[in-house]
Amino acid sequence: MYNRIDTIKQKDDFVVSLTTSIIDPHFTTQGTENIQRFVRDLVGFYVIMEGIFFYAGFAMMLALKRQGKMVGIGEQFEYIMRDESLHLAFGCDLITTIRTENPQIWTPEFSSEIASLIVASTTYEKAYARGACPHGLMGINSQQFCEYVEHIGDRRLERLGLPRHFDTENPFPWMSTTTDLNKEKNFFETRVTEYQTAGALEWD
């Protein structure tokens, strides 16, 4: 798909271009420009790839699950979404820590560049949404998915201390329950997709 489907290839090419320092054997985090390069790569990997790319797909599959369609795959997507949310949170905390320790890197020019990258990434994700659901399906349509991506883009900007760009209202407020609320289920009907908390684990 990364080679055959244009909207997926465009997303892939974009995010790969933002994550080059980790494969550069000569890369070092010494100096302001190198720290900025590292932070840019972290934004590309954690905020854009894991925090924006995939989210139109999440909304599509979970919208179907909400209507009782493709429930098994929908639960798999719930697991994936929880993982991506954890990775996003870790990445944003790491970026914030680096900024706190190196305040000189967060210049107006650099913060503007980061904001532009996040906004650009939503363009790629919206193109994917239109290609994946061009004619709508069971009461949901690509325009709603695009609005959801814009809402997600604004949330990512705010998480990095940047101003909102779209001010688009969330068309799927129920999506927040996928990661924010615990759900009880009938043991004999389906399996719970929440993770067990560390405090409840037995380590002996």
PAKOLKE-195071 format. One record per residue (C-alpha): chain; residue number from 1; x, y, z. Coordinates in nm, 2 decimals. Last residue first. Layout:
N
dotor, bagu, u, v, w
A, NUM, X, Y, Z
...
REM end
This chain:
204
dotor, bagu, u, v, w
A, 204, 0.57, -1.25, 4.24
A, 203, 0.48, -0.95, 4.02
A, 202, 0.10, -0.96, 4.07
A, 201, -0.06, -0.67, 3.89
A, 200, -0.34, -0.45, 4.02
A, 199, -0.12, -0.14, 4.08
A, 198, 0.02, -0.16, 3.73
A, 197, -0.32, -0.11, 3.57
A, 196, -0.47, -0.37, 3.34
A, 195, -0.53, -0.24, 2.99
A, 194, -0.88, -0.18, 2.86
A, 193, -1.00, -0.39, 2.57
A, 192, -1.25, -0.61, 2.77
A, 191, -1.35, -0.92, 2.58
A, 190, -1.69, -0.99, 2.44
A, 189, -2.02, -1.17, 2.50
A, 188, -1.95, -1.41, 2.79
A, 187, -1.76, -1.16, 3.00
A, 186, -2.04, -0.90, 2.97
A, 185, -1.87, -0.57, 2.94
A, 184, -1.77, -0.28, 3.17
A, 183, -1.61, 0.02, 3.00
A, 182, -1.33, 0.24, 3.13
A, 181, -1.34, 0.59, 2.99
A, 180, -1.08, 0.82, 2.83
A, 179, -0.94, 0.61, 2.54
A, 178, -1.24, 0.51, 2.34
A, 177, -1.46, 0.75, 2.53
A, 176, -1.30, 1.04, 2.34
A, 175, -1.43, 0.91, 2.01
A, 174, -1.79, 0.98, 2.13
A, 173, -1.73, 1.35, 2.06
A, 172, -1.72, 1.26, 1.69
A, 171, -1.78, 1.59, 1.49
A, 170, -1.52, 1.77, 1.71
A, 169, -1.55, 2.14, 1.64
A, 168, -1.29, 2.29, 1.41
A, 167, -1.09, 2.58, 1.55
A, 166, -0.85, 2.52, 1.26
A, 165, -0.51, 2.65, 1.36
A, 164, -0.49, 2.63, 1.74
A, 163, -0.20, 2.81, 1.90
A, 162, 0.12, 2.62, 2.01
A, 161, 0.20, 2.49, 2.36
A, 160, 0.30, 2.15, 2.23
A, 159, -0.02, 1.99, 2.36
A, 158, -0.21, 2.28, 2.20
A, 157, -0.07, 2.19, 1.85
A, 156, -0.16, 1.83, 1.90
A, 155, -0.52, 1.92, 2.00
A, 154, -0.55, 2.15, 1.70
A, 153, -0.44, 1.86, 1.47
A, 152, -0.70, 1.63, 1.63
A, 151, -0.98, 1.88, 1.56
A, 150, -0.85, 1.90, 1.20
A, 149, -0.85, 1.52, 1.18
A, 148, -1.21, 1.51, 1.31
A, 147, -1.32, 1.77, 1.05
A, 146, -1.16, 1.55, 0.78
A, 145, -1.34, 1.24, 0.91
A, 144, -1.67, 1.43, 0.91
A, 143, -1.61, 1.54, 0.55
A, 142, -1.52, 1.18, 0.46
A, 141, -1.87, 1.06, 0.54
A, 140, -2.07, 0.87, 0.80
A, 139, -2.44, 0.77, 0.78
A, 138, -2.38, 0.41, 0.67
A, 137, -2.09, 0.48, 0.44
A, 136, -1.98, 0.80, 0.26
A, 135, -1.89, 0.83, -0.10
A, 134, -1.51, 0.88, -0.10
A, 133, -1.43, 0.69, 0.22
A, 132, -1.07, 0.58, 0.19
A, 131, -0.97, 0.84, -0.06
A, 130, -1.13, 1.13, 0.13
A, 129, -0.98, 1.01, 0.46
A, 128, -0.63, 0.98, 0.29
A, 127, -0.65, 1.33, 0.16
A, 126, -0.75, 1.44, 0.52
A, 125, -0.44, 1.27, 0.66
A, 124, -0.21, 1.44, 0.41
A, 123, -0.36, 1.78, 0.48
A, 122, -0.34, 1.71, 0.86
A, 121, 0.03, 1.66, 0.82
A, 120, 0.07, 2.01, 0.67
A, 119, -0.08, 2.16, 0.99
A, 118, 0.16, 1.96, 1.20
A, 117, 0.46, 2.07, 0.99
A, 116, 0.35, 2.43, 0.99
A, 115, 0.33, 2.43, 1.37
A, 114, 0.68, 2.29, 1.40
A, 113, 0.81, 2.55, 1.16
A, 112, 0.64, 2.83, 1.36
A, 111, 0.80, 2.69, 1.68
A, 110, 1.14, 2.70, 1.51
A, 109, 1.10, 3.06, 1.38
A, 108, 0.97, 3.19, 1.71
A, 107, 1.27, 3.02, 1.89
A, 106, 1.22, 2.71, 2.10
A, 105, 1.58, 2.59, 2.09
A, 104, 1.71, 2.84, 2.35
A, 103, 1.49, 2.68, 2.62
A, 102, 1.72, 2.37, 2.64
A, 101, 1.63, 2.18, 2.96
A, 100, 1.26, 2.28, 2.94
A, 99, 1.24, 2.22, 2.57
A, 98, 1.40, 1.87, 2.61
A, 97, 1.14, 1.80, 2.88
A, 96, 0.85, 1.92, 2.67
A, 95, 0.97, 1.70, 2.38
A, 94, 0.99, 1.40, 2.61
A, 93, 0.65, 1.46, 2.76
A, 92, 0.50, 1.50, 2.40
A, 91, 0.66, 1.17, 2.30
A, 90, 0.54, 0.98, 2.60
A, 89, 0.18, 1.11, 2.56
A, 88, 0.19, 1.02, 2.19
A, 87, 0.32, 0.67, 2.26
A, 86, 0.04, 0.62, 2.52
A, 85, -0.22, 0.75, 2.27
A, 84, -0.08, 0.52, 2.00
A, 83, -0.11, 0.22, 2.22
A, 82, -0.47, 0.31, 2.32
A, 81, -0.56, 0.35, 1.95
A, 80, -0.41, 0.01, 1.87
A, 79, -0.62, -0.16, 2.13
A, 78, -0.93, 0.02, 2.02
A, 77, -0.85, -0.07, 1.66
A, 76, -0.85, -0.44, 1.76
A, 75, -1.19, -0.38, 1.92
A, 74, -1.32, -0.24, 1.59
A, 73, -1.18, -0.54, 1.40
A, 72, -1.40, -0.76, 1.62
A, 71, -1.70, -0.53, 1.60
A, 70, -1.71, -0.52, 1.22
A, 69, -2.06, -0.36, 1.24
A, 68, -2.25, -0.29, 1.56
A, 67, -2.32, 0.08, 1.48
A, 66, -2.04, 0.19, 1.72
A, 65, -1.81, -0.06, 1.55
A, 64, -1.87, 0.12, 1.22
A, 63, -1.78, 0.45, 1.38
A, 62, -1.48, 0.28, 1.54
A, 61, -1.35, 0.18, 1.21
A, 60, -1.38, 0.51, 1.04
A, 59, -1.26, 0.72, 1.34
A, 58, -0.95, 0.51, 1.38
A, 57, -0.88, 0.53, 1.01
A, 56, -0.90, 0.91, 1.02
A, 55, -0.67, 0.89, 1.32
A, 54, -0.40, 0.68, 1.16
A, 53, -0.17, 0.98, 1.09
A, 52, -0.23, 1.24, 1.36
A, 51, -0.07, 1.13, 1.69
A, 50, 0.14, 0.83, 1.59
A, 49, 0.29, 0.97, 1.27
A, 48, 0.25, 1.34, 1.35
A, 47, 0.31, 1.38, 1.72
A, 46, 0.53, 1.08, 1.80
A, 45, 0.75, 1.04, 1.49
A, 44, 0.75, 1.38, 1.32
A, 43, 0.75, 1.56, 1.65
A, 42, 1.04, 1.35, 1.77
A, 41, 1.22, 1.42, 1.44
A, 40, 1.17, 1.80, 1.48
A, 39, 1.30, 1.76, 1.84
A, 38, 1.62, 1.59, 1.71
A, 37, 1.67, 1.86, 1.45
A, 36, 1.62, 2.13, 1.71
A, 35, 1.88, 1.96, 1.93
A, 34, 2.11, 1.95, 1.63
A, 33, 2.06, 2.32, 1.56
A, 32, 2.12, 2.42, 1.93
A, 31, 2.45, 2.23, 1.97
A, 30, 2.54, 1.87, 2.06
A, 29, 2.26, 1.63, 2.00
A, 28, 2.48, 1.42, 1.77
A, 27, 2.42, 1.26, 1.43
A, 26, 2.71, 1.08, 1.27
A, 25, 2.54, 0.74, 1.23
A, 24, 2.24, 0.91, 1.07
A, 23, 1.95, 0.66, 1.10
A, 22, 1.80, 0.83, 1.41
A, 21, 1.85, 1.18, 1.25
A, 20, 1.62, 1.11, 0.95
A, 19, 1.28, 1.12, 1.10
A, 18, 1.10, 1.41, 0.93
A, 17, 1.15, 1.29, 0.57
A, 16, 1.01, 0.95, 0.67
A, 15, 0.69, 1.13, 0.79
A, 14, 0.63, 1.30, 0.45
A, 13, 0.72, 1.00, 0.24
A, 12, 0.48, 0.78, 0.44
A, 11, 0.20, 1.03, 0.42
A, 10, 0.24, 1.07, 0.05
A, 9, 0.27, 0.69, 0.00
A, 8, -0.06, 0.65, 0.19
A, 7, -0.25, 0.90, -0.03
A, 6, -0.09, 0.76, -0.35
A, 5, -0.19, 0.40, -0.29
A, 4, 0.05, 0.16, -0.47
A, 3, 0.39, 0.20, -0.29
A, 2, 0.29, 0.24, 0.07
A, 1, 0.00, 0.00, 0.00
REM end
